[in-house]
Amino acid sequence: MTESSDWIIAWSDIGDAALSAALFYILIVALVRMVGKRATAQLNSFDWIINITVGSLAASGILLNSVPALRAIAAIAVIAGLQFALTFFAQRFAWFSNIVKVQPTLLVYHGEYLDEALRETRISKAEVCGAIRQHGLARIEDATWVVLETDGKMTVISDEKADFAGATALANVELPEGRCQGSETG
């Protein structure tokens, strides 16, 4: 057999991959415990990128002979440390949070689609209608607001008596251009 065969390898290579896999598994479980529930909760785009990066580094350390396991472990530890530092500073400093995190986007305002927001987020009206149905509403007009959250889910709010200015849960959601916070008439 040739060296390029995918099926015939030395037993020592199999043992090395198995040992590396066990070490990386223990490392990732320990990192998830240290970083906290955020690492496995609904992921925003930044958390998703971190998890993909850690997975890729672990796979490289397990399967690639050209990447020593300790080098991959060090890279994962640095990524985890950076994620911890980033979330630490984003939680404490609004200016820093605004730099590294995306804001929720308003897609529907008092039963009207916000076409500019739909275009920018590449969300179709059909997807918005699906979210409205999932929240037990039958008509777009029944949705006071639909917000695209940072994790990609849509939140539908149907409190027709509420005004945007008094909706404290919408404090970090930008009001669409041309609408005033004190008025709901648009």
Secondary structure as GFF3:
##gff-version 3
##sequence-region A 1 186
A	DSSP	alpha_helix	11	35	.	.	.	ID=ss1
A	DSSP	three_ten_helix	37	39	.	.	.	ID=ss2
A	DSSP	alpha_helix	45	63	.	.	.	ID=ss3
A	DSSP	alpha_helix	69	92	.	.	.	ID=ss4
A	DSSP	alpha_helix	94	100	.	.	.	ID=ss5
A	DSSP	beta_strand	105	109	.	.	.	ID=ss6
A	DSSP	beta_strand	112	113	.	.	.	ID=ss7
A	DSSP	alpha_helix	115	121	.	.	.	ID=ss8
A	DSSP	alpha_helix	125	134	.	.	.	ID=ss9
A	DSSP	three_ten_helix	140	142	.	.	.	ID=ss10
A	DSSP	beta_strand	145	148	.	.	.	ID=ss11
A	DSSP	beta_strand	154	157	.	.	.	ID=ss12
A	DSSP	three_ten_helix	164	166	.	.	.	ID=ss13
A	DSSP	three_ten_helix	168	170	.	.	.	ID=ss14
###
